[in-house]
Amino acid sequence: MNVFDHPDFDHHELVAFKDDQASGLKAIIAVHNSTLGPALGGCRMFSYASNSEALSDVLRLSRGMTYKSALAGIALGGGKSVIIGNPQQDKSRQLLLAMGGFINSLSGTYITAEDSGTGVADMAVMGEKTPYVSGVISGEEHGGDPSPITAYGVYRGVVASVAHKFKSDLKGVRIALQGIGNVGFHLARQLVESGATVYAADINPANIQRAVNQLGVIELPLEDILSADVDVLAPCALGGAININSIESIKAKVIAGAANNQLATADMGDALKQKGILYAPDYVVNAGGIIDVYYQTQGIRDRKKVDAHVERIGDTLKTIFTRADQTGSATSRIADELAEEILAGDVKEMSA
Ligand code: NAD
């Protein structure tokens, strides 16, 4: 495995590997870019099929964090870490302490946060070994579940996308959610409250049942959700929902959801453009959590301030949509372009 020649390497500033035999920790920390501030990104624990799959994941995700924070207008760089292992079977206090030590060895170049496979309690254990855990305010306080604020940002993203595409609000708009877990549930509630008709599918029967019973969401079969006859598709499960197999059958005219890496490959963004589908770039839409974490790292606990910042996601999308209309480029390409401009210092901030 040659790291420098890796297709996702993209000039990472630092990639660190840890193999701690005593605890069983096998982990990678990737710092993509720290131009705007220390690299902050979640710590994912997953039973990767191979070490190279873990490396690809951490490189792709850390680059995504650079772009996400740049377009969110926060002074953070992009980084990510992965622990190779099954969070249900392999996680132990000793392993988490070793991960905390690994993070600490980088002296704040990388700040961690919870992600898929890790939670608030895990962050607290890592925090025994390092202050570089997001949400640490007084040395022992850690941020809570970021899903509600992420969902609020996605909601504002859906509102802005629907306004741009259909020149309407959400009343009577039909929206399909692939995945109705933590973010999906909070998002669905806000969509229903705004008068939208919400459909959803989830591989977890308990999650779909909760949404049907508590929110009046309409259940669709898993295999029909991406091709549902709706106005908006909101991928809120895993990455790669928009791929060579699914793209032809998508009927929605807007895609705006919480999942990271929704486009299986970059050219899917161009294909969506050609099909007349307005794509709200994932890392713009799902930045609510990182914005909240940023305020925590600054010791600011002012809900109104955080909400107001998250609401700017809608303005950022408008800027992207307008430039995409003017240039004929895919919205995903424009978002990357704008992020690069911010990193180069050509644009001060996206949506002040
Ligand atoms: P979650 O695990 O709580 O929810 C995901 C849901 O998707 C689960 O209910 C799961 O059963 C379901 N699911 C998985 N595969 C599916 C499939 N093939 N079809 C239908 N449903 C499927 O996770 P979450 O915190 O709600 O995050 C959702 C997405 O948003 C993830 O991609 C995550 O990386 C991204 N995201 C989350 C946050 C956050 O604050 N939680 C922030 C940014 C991005």
Boltz pocket constraint, residues with backbone or C-beta under 6 A from the ligand:
constraints:
  - pocket:
      binder: B
      contacts: [[A, 116], [A, 146], [A, 147], [A, 148], [A, 150], [A, 178], [A, 179], [A, 180], [A, 181], [A, 182], [A, 183], [A, 184], [A, 201], [A, 202], [A, 203], [A, 204], [A, 207], [A, 222], [A, 235], [A, 236], [A, 237], [A, 238], [A, 239], [A, 258], [A, 259], [A, 260], [A, 286], [A, 287], [A, 289]]
      max_distance: 6.0
